[in-house]
Amino acid sequence: MIPKRVSDRLMRSINKFQQVLKLAKDRDVNESDTVSIIKDMLAEVFGYDKYLEVTSEFAVRGTYCDLAIKINNKIEFLIEVKAIGLGLKESHLRQAIEYAANNGAQWVILTSGLIWQVYKIRFEKPINYDLVCEFSFDELDPKNEEHLERLFILCKEGLAKDAREDFHEKTLTVNRFILGAIVLSDEVVNVIRRELRKISEGVLVTPEEIIQGLSNEVIKREVLDGEEAAKAQSRIRRFYGKATRRTKETSTEESSTEKPGGKSEEPTEPGSQQNG
């Protein structure tokens, strides 16, 4: 839940900076001027102290990031800024990701003022990262709760509520790879098989035929192939495997409390008399 004072601030500032960014885009301002606009946005939109919490100490001859959010000596976001007229490219992000990883910073923002991309670094070998959120500031609707939610993960108040972590977990759960893996799971395939039997008046279809149809004609190949797809499929298998084991353990426990006649044992209350 976004605090009311924050949502009010977001709604006020969206309209203001949409106009500022439009003028800057029309004038095709350079990167330095774009950085100045971003500093104002970090203060007026996202609630940071422009003088104490927004720093350019990591901008060394353009080698590292232009800005950073630093609170209590901890880097909360490294921010790479590009001129407002430029499209954002992976090459713009690569060095920022490497520098953030080397300094133990997990979160990176790549922005041109108009386009904002938020990344979380995965400390793996090799270093990897997730695109957590992306939005176009000029397309934001101040009355749209989903739009405000995207802004809130960058707000100072959002840090205290772990908003970015919650949003990241949501993106990991509701994505095309997870959805594709769920659709092809035994549990969902069995439901589809049962429903097909109903509408086809008993015609039998095998699970293999359903999986083949889904894989070849319904789900895009890119959702089923590659590293991200493999991770999603592994996650779904682990989840259903654990669920199955829990169900078996519950059944075993319930069975162990039953008498040979099928009746459950009931504990005798203290002081109760046995009828002879």
TORKEDO-180582 format. One line per field, with one value per residue: residue number from 1; residue in one letter; chain; x, y, z of N, C-alpha, C, O in turn. Coordinates in steps of 0.05 Angstrom, whole numbers, padded with zeros to 5 digits. Layout:
<sites>
num = c(NUM ...)
residuo = c(A ...)
cadena = c(A ...)
nc1 = c(X ...)
nc2 = c(Y ...)
nc3 = c(Z ...)
cac1 = c(X ...)
cac2 = c(Y ...)
cac3 = c(Z ...)
cc1 = c(X ...)
cc2 = c(Y ...)
cc3 = c(Z ...)
oc1 = c(X ...)
oc2 = c(Y ...)
oc3 = c(Z ...)
</sites>
This chain:
<sites>
num = c(1 2 3 4 5 6 7 8 9 10 11 12 13 14 15 16 17 18 19 20 21 22 23 24 25 26 27 28 29 30 31 32 33 34 35 36 37 38 39 40 41 42 43 44 45 46 47 48 49 50 51 52 53 54 55 56 57 58 59 60 61 62 63 64 65 66 67 68 69 70 71 72 73 74 75 76 77 78 79 80 81 82 83 84 85 86 87 88 89 90 91 92 93 94 95 96 97 98 99 100 101 102 103 104 105 106 107 108 109 110 111 112 113 114 115 116 117 118 119 120 121 122 123 124 125 126 127 128 129 130 131 132 133 134 135 136 137 138 139 140 141 142 143 144 145 146 147 148 149 150 151 152 153 154 155 156 157 158 159 160 161 162 163 164 165 166 167 168 169 170 171 172 173 174 175 176 177 178 179 180 181 182 183 184 185 186 187 188 189 190 191 192 193 194 195 196 197 198 199 200 201 202 203 204 205 206 207 208 209 210 211 212 213 214 215 216 217 218 219 220 221 222 223 224 225 226 227 228 229 230 231 232 233 234 235 236 237 238 239 240 241 242 243 244 245 246 247 248 249 250 251 252 253 254 255 256 257 258 259 260 261 262 263 264 265 266 267 268 269 270 271 272 273 274 275 276)
residuo = c(M I P K R V S D R L M R S I N K F Q Q V L K L A K D R D V N E S D T V S I I K D M L A E V F G Y D K Y L E V T S E F A V R G T Y C D L A I K I N N K I E F L I E V K A I G L G L K E S H L R Q A I E Y A A N N G A Q W V I L T S G L I W Q V Y K I R F E K P I N Y D L V C E F S F D E L D P K N E E H L E R L F I L C K E G L A K D A R E D F H E K T L T V N R F I L G A I V L S D E V V N V I R R E L R K I S E G V L V T P E E I I Q G L S N E V I K R E V L D G E E A A K A Q S R I R R F Y G K A T R R T K E T S T E E S S T E K P G G K S E E P T E P G S Q Q N G)
cadena = c(A A A A A A A A A A A A A A A A A A A A A A A A A A A A A A A A A A A A A A A A A A A A A A A A A A A A A A A A A A A A A A A A A A A A A A A A A A A A A A A A A A A A A A A A A A A A A A A A A A A A A A A A A A A A A A A A A A A A A A A A A A A A A A A A A A A A A A A A A A A A A A A A A A A A A A A A A A A A A A A A A A A A A A A A A A A A A A A A A A A A A A A A A A A A A A A A A A A A A A A A A A A A A A A A A A A A A A A A A A A A A A A A A A A A A A A A A A A A A A A A A A A A A A A A A A A A A A A A A A A A A A A A A A A A A A A A A A A A)
nc1 = c(00017 00013 00033 -00012 00008 00052 00031 00001 00042 00068 00027 00022 00073 00081 00053 00080 00134 00128 00117 00165 00202 00183 00194 00250 00262 00244 00281 00326 00365 00431 00471 00490 00453 00408 00421 00417 00361 00345 00364 00331 00283 00292 00289 00239 00200 00213 00228 00279 00333 00364 00414 00439 00430 00432 00484 00542 00589 00609 00616 00665 00698 00661 00666 00642 00581 00532 00502 00482 00441 00451 00447 00459 00512 00505 00498 00440 00417 00450 00457 00453 00455 00430 00431 00370 00349 00369 00364 00359 00409 00438 00493 00499 00485 00519 00570 00555 00528 00571 00605 00571 00565 00617 00622 00586 00534 00466 00425 00408 00395 00377 00369 00338 00311 00260 00252 00254 00291 00296 00341 00360 00416 00443 00484 00519 00560 00576 00566 00498 00434 00368 00315 00274 00235 00204 00189 00156 00163 00133 00086 00059 00002 -00027 -00070 -00070 -00063 -00026 00015 00032 00051 00097 00130 00134 00170 00218 00219 00240 00210 00192 00236 00238 00195 00208 00191 00214 00236 00191 00164 00200 00199 00147 00152 00184 00150 00103 00112 00127 00156 00148 00092 00087 00112 00078 00030 00045 00053 00041 -00005 -00037 -00043 -00071 -00120 -00136 -00141 -00184 -00225 -00227 -00246 -00298 -00322 -00317 -00348 -00328 -00284 -00219 -00159 -00089 -00041 00008 -00006 -00033 00007 00042 00010 00003 00057 00074 00036 00009 00038 00091 00155 00200 00187 00193 00243 00314 00355 00326 00275 00286 00300 00251 00219 00244 00235 00179 00173 00199 00165 00115 00132 00146 00095 00067 00095 00083 00028 00026 00052 00016 -00028 -00007 00001 -00052 -00073 -00044 -00068 -00116 -00158 -00159 -00211 -00224 -00240 -00222 -00176 -00194 -00171 -00173 -00208 -00181 -00197 -00243 -00291 -00286 -00334 -00360)
nc2 = c(-00024 00043 00099 00154 00207 00200 00180 00225 00261 00237 00239 00294 00308 00279 00302 00351 00338 00310 00350 00379 00341 00335 00385 00383 00340 00360 00400 00370 00360 00354 00301 00318 00359 00328 00296 00335 00343 00293 00292 00330 00303 00258 00282 00310 00276 00224 00231 00238 00269 00318 00339 00310 00256 00242 00230 00245 00219 00174 00183 00184 00214 00196 00142 00109 00103 00156 00178 00165 00136 00144 00124 00129 00113 00070 00043 00049 00053 00051 00096 00103 00151 00172 00216 00250 00242 00194 00124 00071 00023 -00043 -00040 00007 -00007 -00047 -00035 -00007 -00047 -00082 -00048 -00038 -00089 -00101 -00067 -00085 -00067 -00078 -00058 -00025 00031 00049 00103 00152 00194 00198 00143 00091 00041 -00012 -00052 -00113 -00141 -00206 -00243 -00284 -00333 -00330 -00259 -00239 -00211 -00184 -00154 -00115 -00076 -00032 00030 00084 00150 00191 00167 00155 00150 00190 00172 00118 00060 00018 00043 00080 00044 00024 00069 00075 00036 00059 00100 00136 00124 00075 00042 00032 -00001 -00046 -00047 -00053 -00103 -00136 -00125 -00145 -00200 -00210 -00202 -00245 -00286 -00278 -00286 -00298 -00346 -00375 -00380 -00409 -00457 -00474 -00483 -00528 -00566 -00628 -00625 -00584 -00602 -00649 -00628 -00601 -00645 -00672 -00634 -00633 -00683 -00679 -00641 -00667 -00710 -00757 -00774 -00798 -00767 -00765 -00746 -00734 -00718 -00671 -00640 -00637 -00608 -00559 -00543 -00538 -00508 -00470 -00444 -00398 -00413 -00389 -00383 -00432 -00450 -00444 -00413 -00384 -00406 -00460 -00454 -00436 -00481 -00518 -00495 -00499 -00555 -00568 -00542 -00570 -00620 -00616 -00604 -00651 -00687 -00665 -00675 -00731 -00741 -00719 -00752 -00801 -00789 -00781 -00832 -00862 -00849 -00875 -00929 -01002 -01013 -00970 -00926 -00865 -00857 -00831 -00788 -00806 -00770 -00740 -00772 -00795 -00849 -00918 -00956 -01017)
nc3 = c(00000 -00019 00016 00030 00027 -00004 -00052 -00066 -00075 -00119 -00158 -00165 -00183 -00230 -00274 -00277 -00290 -00336 -00372 -00368 -00388 -00439 -00463 -00458 -00491 -00540 -00548 -00551 -00509 -00480 -00448 -00398 -00384 -00381 -00336 -00297 -00297 -00280 -00228 -00204 -00209 -00177 -00128 -00126 -00146 -00127 -00074 -00049 -00014 -00047 -00039 00001 -00006 -00059 -00102 -00142 -00140 -00163 -00216 -00258 -00304 -00340 -00337 -00299 -00263 -00270 -00228 -00160 -00110 -00044 00021 00089 00081 00048 -00017 -00051 -00101 -00163 -00216 -00284 -00332 -00394 -00452 -00466 -00516 -00534 -00548 -00502 -00492 -00487 -00483 -00457 -00407 -00389 -00366 -00321 -00292 -00282 -00251 -00208 -00187 -00171 -00129 -00092 -00098 -00109 -00141 -00201 -00241 -00306 -00347 -00390 -00374 -00400 -00411 -00364 -00333 -00288 -00254 -00221 -00193 -00199 -00160 -00186 -00220 -00285 -00268 -00266 -00284 -00271 -00307 -00274 -00276 -00322 -00352 -00388 -00375 -00397 -00410 -00365 -00323 -00276 -00246 -00248 -00214 -00220 -00249 -00211 -00174 -00198 -00197 -00143 -00125 -00133 -00098 -00038 00007 -00009 -00003 00052 00058 00030 -00022 -00074 -00072 -00064 -00111 -00148 -00135 -00151 -00206 -00218 -00209 -00238 -00298 -00368 -00373 -00326 -00328 -00375 -00360 -00319 -00348 -00377 -00339 -00303 -00271 -00293 -00346 -00338 -00320 -00367 -00400 -00376 -00384 -00439 -00449 -00430 -00466 -00513 -00511 -00485 -00515 -00515 -00499 -00499 -00448 -00472 -00524 -00513 -00490 -00534 -00570 -00542 -00538 -00591 -00619 -00588 -00546 -00548 -00577 -00555 -00502 -00481 -00489 -00474 -00422 -00382 -00387 -00373 -00319 -00298 -00308 -00275 -00226 -00221 -00222 -00174 -00138 -00144 -00132 -00078 -00058 -00069 -00036 00014 00016 00016 00065 00100 00092 00110 00164 00181 00172 00209 00257 00259 00281 00273 00255 00225 00252 00282 00335 00397 00447 00517 00564 00623 00683 00665 00661 00643 00610 00631)
cac1 = c(00000 00028 00022 -00027 00024 00070 00015 -00006 00067 00072 00007 00029 00099 00081 00046 00101 00158 00121 00121 00194 00215 00175 00210 00278 00263 00241 00306 00347 00386 00453 00470 00494 00428 00390 00428 00405 00333 00342 00369 00306 00262 00297 00281 00211 00183 00219 00230 00305 00347 00381 00441 00451 00425 00438 00512 00555 00617 00617 00619 00693 00703 00642 00674 00624 00553 00529 00490 00476 00426 00467 00435 00474 00536 00498 00488 00414 00414 00469 00440 00467 00438 00436 00416 00341 00343 00381 00351 00375 00420 00451 00520 00498 00480 00538 00591 00542 00524 00597 00614 00554 00571 00643 00619 00566 00507 00448 00405 00418 00375 00386 00347 00342 00291 00235 00251 00267 00294 00306 00353 00371 00439 00445 00512 00525 00584 00582 00546 00475 00416 00340 00300 00252 00213 00210 00166 00160 00151 00114 00062 00047 -00024 -00027 -00093 -00067 -00049 -00003 00036 00043 00066 00124 00145 00139 00193 00242 00217 00254 00191 00190 00259 00231 00174 00218 00174 00228 00240 00165 00158 00218 00188 00123 00160 00195 00128 00084 00125 00119 00169 00134 00065 00090 00119 00054 00012 00055 00056 00022 -00029 -00054 -00048 -00093 -00145 -00143 -00150 -00211 -00245 -00230 -00263 -00325 -00333 -00316 -00365 -00314 -00261 -00195 -00135 -00067 -00026 00029 -00018 -00039 00033 00051 -00006 00010 00085 00078 00016 -00003 00058 00114 00178 00219 00178 00199 00272 00333 00362 00304 00254 00295 00298 00223 00209 00256 00221 00152 00176 00205 00141 00095 00144 00142 00066 00060 00106 00067 00002 00031 00059 -00009 -00044 00006 -00004 -00080 -00077 -00032 -00085 -00140 -00159 -00163 -00238 -00228 -00247 -00199 -00173 -00199 -00158 -00191 -00205 -00172 -00218 -00266 -00294 -00290 -00357 -00354)
cac2 = c(00000 00067 00120 00175 00231 00193 00179 00252 00273 00225 00249 00322 00311 00266 00321 00371 00328 00303 00375 00385 00322 00341 00408 00375 00323 00377 00415 00350 00368 00334 00283 00334 00372 00306 00289 00356 00338 00269 00300 00343 00282 00241 00297 00318 00253 00200 00237 00238 00295 00322 00347 00291 00227 00239 00236 00239 00211 00151 00192 00191 00218 00180 00114 00094 00113 00185 00185 00143 00141 00133 00130 00117 00101 00046 00049 00037 00051 00064 00107 00110 00169 00178 00239 00244 00234 00169 00100 00056 -00002 -00061 -00031 00028 -00019 -00068 -00025 00000 -00072 -00091 -00031 -00042 -00116 -00099 -00051 -00096 -00054 -00097 -00045 -00006 00045 00060 00121 00176 00213 00188 00114 00082 00012 -00019 -00079 -00124 -00158 -00233 -00249 -00311 -00334 -00301 -00240 -00237 -00190 -00185 -00129 -00116 -00058 -00012 00047 00109 00170 00208 00152 00149 00162 00194 00158 00089 00049 00002 00062 00090 00022 00023 00092 00072 00019 00076 00121 00132 00110 00047 00027 00023 -00022 -00068 -00048 -00063 -00132 -00148 -00123 -00164 -00227 -00212 -00206 -00272 -00305 -00274 -00280 -00317 -00371 -00389 -00387 -00431 -00481 -00483 -00494 -00554 -00584 -00651 -00617 -00569 -00619 -00667 -00613 -00597 -00671 -00677 -00616 -00641 -00707 -00670 -00627 -00685 -00733 -00781 -00781 -00798 -00753 -00771 -00723 -00728 -00704 -00644 -00626 -00631 -00586 -00534 -00535 -00532 -00491 -00451 -00429 -00390 -00429 -00374 -00387 -00460 -00456 -00425 -00415 -00375 -00426 -00483 -00447 -00435 -00508 -00530 -00483 -00510 -00583 -00569 -00535 -00591 -00643 -00611 -00605 -00679 -00699 -00656 -00689 -00759 -00741 -00714 -00777 -00821 -00782 -00786 -00861 -00873 -00843 -00891 -00956 -01021 -01012 -00946 -00903 -00850 -00858 -00806 -00790 -00808 -00747 -00746 -00776 -00808 -00877 -00937 -00972 -01045)
cac3 = c(00000 -00021 00034 00015 00022 -00027 -00077 -00073 -00087 -00145 -00176 -00171 -00198 -00256 -00295 -00279 -00304 -00364 -00387 -00368 -00405 -00467 -00472 -00461 -00515 -00564 -00551 -00554 -00491 -00478 -00425 -00374 -00377 -00373 -00309 -00279 -00294 -00264 -00200 -00195 -00208 -00154 -00105 -00126 -00152 -00111 -00046 -00037 -00009 -00070 -00030 00020 -00013 -00087 -00105 -00168 -00133 -00179 -00244 -00262 -00333 -00355 -00336 -00282 -00263 -00268 -00202 -00141 -00085 -00022 00047 00111 00069 00032 -00043 -00055 -00130 -00181 -00238 -00309 -00347 -00422 -00462 -00469 -00544 -00541 -00540 -00483 -00503 -00468 -00479 -00436 -00381 -00382 -00348 -00296 -00278 -00273 -00230 -00184 -00175 -00158 -00104 -00075 -00101 -00123 -00157 -00221 -00258 -00331 -00355 -00407 -00365 -00410 -00407 -00339 -00330 -00262 -00255 -00197 -00200 -00187 -00155 -00195 -00237 -00285 -00257 -00283 -00274 -00279 -00312 -00255 -00283 -00344 -00358 -00401 -00357 -00411 -00414 -00339 -00316 -00247 -00233 -00252 -00190 -00229 -00256 -00186 -00161 -00211 -00187 -00114 -00119 -00134 -00078 -00013 00024 -00018 00008 00079 00056 00013 -00046 -00098 -00069 -00069 -00140 -00161 -00131 -00168 -00234 -00221 -00207 -00260 -00323 -00389 -00370 -00304 -00338 -00395 -00345 -00305 -00367 -00386 -00316 -00303 -00258 -00312 -00369 -00329 -00320 -00395 -00410 -00365 -00396 -00467 -00449 -00427 -00489 -00537 -00504 -00477 -00532 -00499 -00510 -00481 -00439 -00492 -00546 -00504 -00488 -00561 -00581 -00528 -00544 -00620 -00631 -00570 -00531 -00565 -00573 -00538 -00474 -00472 -00494 -00463 -00394 -00364 -00388 -00358 -00291 -00291 -00307 -00252 -00202 -00220 -00214 -00146 -00123 -00144 -00118 -00049 -00052 -00069 -00012 00037 00015 00025 00093 00115 00090 00128 00192 00186 00173 00233 00280 00257 00291 00252 00245 00209 00269 00294 00364 00411 00473 00540 00581 00650 00703 00653 00669 00622 00614 00630)
cc1 = c(00018 00016 00009 -00009 00044 00054 00007 00018 00071 00052 00013 00053 00099 00075 00068 00124 00152 00124 00150 00208 00208 00191 00239 00281 00261 00267 00330 00370 00406 00451 00473 00468 00407 00395 00416 00375 00328 00345 00343 00284 00267 00288 00250 00192 00187 00226 00257 00315 00368 00410 00454 00449 00429 00467 00522 00583 00627 00621 00648 00698 00685 00647 00653 00596 00552 00520 00487 00458 00442 00456 00450 00498 00530 00487 00462 00409 00439 00453 00458 00447 00448 00420 00388 00334 00354 00363 00370 00383 00434 00480 00521 00496 00504 00559 00579 00537 00550 00607 00598 00561 00598 00642 00597 00538 00490 00430 00416 00394 00388 00363 00357 00323 00263 00232 00267 00268 00308 00316 00362 00393 00437 00475 00518 00552 00576 00559 00522 00456 00388 00330 00275 00229 00222 00185 00175 00147 00130 00087 00048 00021 -00025 -00049 -00091 -00051 -00024 00020 00049 00060 00095 00141 00152 00163 00219 00241 00232 00236 00188 00212 00252 00211 00183 00201 00188 00231 00213 00158 00175 00207 00163 00131 00171 00173 00109 00100 00120 00132 00155 00106 00066 00095 00094 00034 00020 00059 00035 -00005 -00048 -00061 -00071 -00120 -00155 -00154 -00178 -00232 -00249 -00248 -00292 -00337 -00333 -00331 -00349 -00290 -00236 -00172 -00113 -00053 -00004 00018 -00025 -00014 00044 00036 00000 00038 00088 00060 00005 00017 00082 00139 00198 00212 00187 00229 00289 00336 00340 00281 00261 00293 00269 00212 00219 00241 00194 00153 00181 00180 00121 00106 00141 00113 00057 00070 00091 00040 00005 00037 00033 -00027 -00034 -00001 -00033 -00086 -00067 -00049 -00111 -00137 -00163 -00191 -00244 -00236 -00222 -00199 -00178 -00186 -00179 -00186 -00197 -00197 -00243 -00267 -00298 -00315 -00351 -00375)
cc2 = c(00025 00088 00143 00199 00225 00192 00207 00266 00263 00236 00278 00324 00298 00286 00342 00362 00317 00327 00382 00367 00327 00364 00400 00357 00340 00393 00396 00357 00346 00318 00298 00347 00351 00297 00310 00351 00314 00275 00313 00322 00264 00255 00300 00295 00231 00205 00237 00266 00298 00328 00326 00262 00222 00248 00230 00230 00188 00158 00201 00191 00199 00150 00097 00106 00143 00193 00160 00153 00128 00143 00115 00101 00075 00055 00034 00033 00064 00072 00115 00126 00173 00202 00232 00235 00207 00146 00085 00029 -00018 -00052 -00008 00017 -00036 -00058 -00017 -00025 -00082 -00075 -00035 -00068 -00115 -00084 -00061 -00083 -00073 -00084 -00024 00006 00055 00078 00143 00198 00205 00159 00108 00052 00006 -00048 -00087 -00144 -00185 -00239 -00278 -00310 -00346 -00284 -00238 -00216 -00195 -00157 -00130 -00099 -00039 00004 00072 00131 00187 00194 00146 00164 00165 00180 00128 00078 00032 00020 00073 00069 00020 00046 00088 00055 00035 00097 00115 00117 00081 00030 00016 00000 -00046 -00070 -00059 -00093 -00147 -00147 -00142 -00192 -00231 -00216 -00234 -00293 -00303 -00266 -00302 -00345 -00388 -00398 -00410 -00458 -00492 -00496 -00522 -00574 -00606 -00642 -00603 -00586 -00639 -00653 -00608 -00623 -00678 -00660 -00624 -00666 -00700 -00659 -00645 -00710 -00759 -00789 -00778 -00785 -00758 -00745 -00714 -00712 -00675 -00628 -00618 -00608 -00559 -00524 -00525 -00511 -00469 -00433 -00422 -00406 -00415 -00377 -00414 -00466 -00435 -00428 -00407 -00395 -00451 -00478 -00447 -00463 -00523 -00521 -00496 -00539 -00585 -00562 -00558 -00616 -00640 -00614 -00634 -00693 -00691 -00670 -00717 -00760 -00736 -00738 -00798 -00815 -00787 -00816 -00873 -00868 -00859 -00918 -00975 -01021 -00987 -00922 -00891 -00854 -00831 -00808 -00790 -00784 -00756 -00750 -00790 -00837 -00894 -00953 -01001 -01061)
cc3 = c(00000 -00002 00019 00009 -00001 -00053 -00086 -00086 -00115 -00165 -00184 -00189 -00225 -00278 -00299 -00296 -00331 -00382 -00390 -00388 -00435 -00478 -00476 -00485 -00540 -00569 -00554 -00535 -00488 -00452 -00398 -00365 -00368 -00344 -00289 -00275 -00277 -00234 -00188 -00191 -00183 -00128 -00104 -00131 -00131 -00082 -00033 -00033 -00030 -00062 -00013 00011 -00043 -00092 -00133 -00164 -00150 -00209 -00248 -00292 -00349 -00354 -00320 -00284 -00258 -00240 -00185 -00119 -00063 00005 00069 00101 00054 00005 -00048 -00085 -00143 -00206 -00261 -00326 -00375 -00432 -00470 -00497 -00552 -00533 -00521 -00495 -00482 -00463 -00459 -00408 -00371 -00362 -00321 -00279 -00266 -00249 -00204 -00171 -00160 -00132 -00086 -00077 -00118 -00143 -00176 -00236 -00283 -00342 -00374 -00397 -00374 -00404 -00381 -00339 -00303 -00262 -00227 -00205 -00185 -00185 -00160 -00210 -00264 -00273 -00277 -00271 -00285 -00285 -00295 -00264 -00305 -00349 -00373 -00385 -00371 -00416 -00388 -00336 -00286 -00232 -00235 -00230 -00198 -00237 -00231 -00171 -00172 -00201 -00158 -00108 -00121 -00112 -00052 00007 00017 -00007 00036 00079 00039 -00013 -00070 -00096 -00074 -00098 -00156 -00159 -00148 -00197 -00239 -00222 -00231 -00285 -00343 -00385 -00348 -00314 -00358 -00381 -00330 -00324 -00376 -00363 -00317 -00292 -00278 -00336 -00362 -00329 -00349 -00407 -00401 -00379 -00426 -00469 -00446 -00452 -00514 -00532 -00501 -00494 -00515 -00514 -00490 -00471 -00459 -00515 -00538 -00502 -00515 -00574 -00569 -00537 -00573 -00631 -00614 -00557 -00549 -00557 -00554 -00508 -00463 -00475 -00480 -00433 -00375 -00364 -00372 -00328 -00282 -00289 -00283 -00226 -00199 -00212 -00185 -00129 -00121 -00131 -00088 -00041 -00051 -00044 00013 00039 00025 00054 00110 00115 00109 00157 00199 00189 00199 00258 00280 00269 00268 00240 00228 00225 00280 00324 00376 00439 00496 00558 00609 00668 00691 00660 00644 00628 00612 00615)
oc1 = c(00035 -00008 00019 -00011 00051 00064 00006 00015 00078 00060 00009 00053 00114 00089 00074 00133 00170 00133 00160 00225 00224 00200 00252 00301 00276 00274 00353 00393 00401 00433 00460 00462 00390 00377 00407 00365 00310 00331 00335 00268 00247 00280 00237 00169 00168 00230 00259 00307 00387 00428 00479 00466 00430 00473 00511 00600 00651 00627 00654 00702 00693 00635 00648 00588 00569 00530 00488 00460 00445 00455 00453 00503 00549 00470 00461 00397 00447 00437 00475 00426 00472 00399 00383 00314 00348 00350 00394 00367 00441 00490 00541 00506 00508 00564 00592 00541 00551 00617 00609 00562 00600 00660 00589 00522 00498 00419 00432 00376 00409 00341 00380 00320 00244 00212 00289 00247 00328 00301 00371 00389 00429 00489 00521 00565 00570 00537 00526 00462 00384 00336 00257 00206 00246 00163 00198 00123 00111 00068 00027 00017 -00024 -00047 -00109 -00027 -00004 00043 00073 00079 00114 00165 00174 00176 00240 00261 00237 00245 00183 00209 00258 00210 00166 00197 00176 00230 00213 00148 00165 00207 00159 00119 00169 00176 00101 00102 00109 00120 00151 00098 00049 00084 00090 00022 00002 00067 00014 -00026 -00072 -00084 -00088 -00140 -00178 -00174 -00194 -00254 -00271 -00264 -00310 -00359 -00347 -00327 -00356 -00277 -00232 -00166 -00117 -00055 00001 00032 -00021 -00013 00054 00048 00002 00042 00104 00066 -00008 00015 00091 00144 00211 00229 00189 00238 00281 00322 00334 00269 00244 00285 00263 00197 00204 00236 00185 00137 00170 00175 00112 00090 00134 00106 00041 00056 00086 00031 -00012 00027 00030 -00039 -00049 -00007 -00039 -00102 -00079 -00045 -00127 -00116 -00171 -00194 -00266 -00239 -00203 -00220 -00169 -00191 -00200 -00164 -00206 -00215 -00262 -00246 -00312 -00318 -00338 -00374)
oc2 = c(00028 00093 00150 00210 00244 00203 00213 00280 00278 00243 00286 00339 00307 00288 00349 00375 00315 00324 00390 00376 00323 00363 00408 00359 00335 00398 00405 00359 00322 00322 00292 00347 00357 00292 00302 00355 00314 00264 00307 00324 00257 00242 00294 00296 00220 00187 00237 00285 00283 00323 00325 00245 00198 00271 00212 00232 00184 00140 00224 00170 00189 00135 00074 00117 00155 00213 00138 00176 00103 00167 00090 00078 00060 00072 00010 00013 00086 00056 00132 00117 00177 00208 00209 00221 00198 00147 00086 00015 -00007 -00055 -00005 00029 -00038 -00072 -00021 -00025 -00091 -00086 -00036 -00070 -00127 -00087 -00047 -00087 -00082 -00098 -00007 -00009 00068 00068 00152 00219 00204 00150 00117 00039 00019 -00066 -00071 -00162 -00186 -00241 -00294 -00289 -00370 -00294 -00236 -00205 -00207 -00138 -00146 -00107 -00031 -00007 00080 00131 00195 00206 00132 00187 00145 00176 00114 00084 00032 00013 00076 00075 00016 00042 00095 00059 00025 00111 00091 00100 00064 00006 -00007 -00015 -00063 -00092 -00074 -00107 -00167 -00167 -00154 -00208 -00253 -00232 -00245 -00314 -00323 -00242 -00323 -00365 -00412 -00421 -00427 -00478 -00516 -00517 -00539 -00596 -00602 -00651 -00608 -00585 -00644 -00665 -00612 -00623 -00688 -00670 -00622 -00669 -00712 -00666 -00639 -00730 -00780 -00809 -00757 -00790 -00756 -00725 -00691 -00694 -00656 -00605 -00596 -00590 -00539 -00500 -00507 -00498 -00450 -00408 -00440 -00411 -00429 -00372 -00417 -00486 -00413 -00443 -00420 -00399 -00462 -00495 -00456 -00469 -00539 -00536 -00502 -00548 -00603 -00575 -00565 -00632 -00659 -00625 -00642 -00709 -00707 -00677 -00727 -00778 -00749 -00745 -00812 -00833 -00797 -00824 -00891 -00881 -00857 -00930 -00967 -01028 -00984 -00900 -00905 -00853 -00810 -00828 -00777 -00778 -00777 -00733 -00795 -00850 -00886 -00963 -01009 -01085)
oc3 = c(00017 -00003 -00003 -00013 -00016 -00073 -00110 -00106 -00133 -00188 -00207 -00208 -00243 -00298 -00322 -00315 -00348 -00405 -00411 -00404 -00453 -00501 -00496 -00499 -00560 -00592 -00558 -00544 -00493 -00436 -00379 -00341 -00351 -00329 -00268 -00253 -00260 -00217 -00166 -00173 -00169 -00109 -00084 -00121 -00119 -00067 -00008 -00046 -00032 -00078 -00012 00019 -00051 -00087 -00147 -00182 -00152 -00225 -00242 -00305 -00370 -00368 -00327 -00305 -00244 -00229 -00195 -00111 -00063 00010 00067 00110 00047 00003 -00049 -00093 -00135 -00216 -00259 -00333 -00380 -00421 -00479 -00500 -00574 -00512 -00524 -00507 -00461 -00441 -00445 -00389 -00347 -00342 -00300 -00255 -00243 -00229 -00182 -00146 -00139 -00114 -00067 -00059 -00140 -00161 -00167 -00244 -00281 -00345 -00373 -00411 -00358 -00393 -00377 -00343 -00297 -00270 -00211 -00222 -00162 -00204 -00142 -00212 -00265 -00270 -00301 -00250 -00306 -00270 -00301 -00260 -00306 -00350 -00371 -00381 -00359 -00424 -00387 -00344 -00272 -00208 -00226 -00227 -00184 -00231 -00229 -00158 -00157 -00196 -00149 -00087 -00111 -00108 -00046 00021 00034 -00003 00042 00098 00033 -00023 -00086 -00117 -00088 -00109 -00175 -00178 -00158 -00211 -00261 -00234 -00242 -00291 -00336 -00393 -00352 -00309 -00357 -00388 -00329 -00318 -00381 -00368 -00329 -00301 -00279 -00346 -00379 -00336 -00355 -00422 -00417 -00386 -00436 -00488 -00458 -00460 -00533 -00546 -00512 -00488 -00502 -00537 -00466 -00485 -00463 -00525 -00554 -00511 -00519 -00586 -00583 -00541 -00578 -00651 -00624 -00558 -00564 -00534 -00538 -00491 -00439 -00463 -00475 -00420 -00356 -00343 -00357 -00313 -00260 -00270 -00271 -00208 -00177 -00196 -00171 -00109 -00100 -00119 -00075 -00020 -00033 -00032 00031 00061 00040 00068 00131 00135 00122 00172 00221 00206 00210 00278 00298 00267 00247 00217 00218 00214 00288 00337 00366 00453 00494 00565 00619 00668 00705 00664 00625 00651 00593 00613)
</sites>
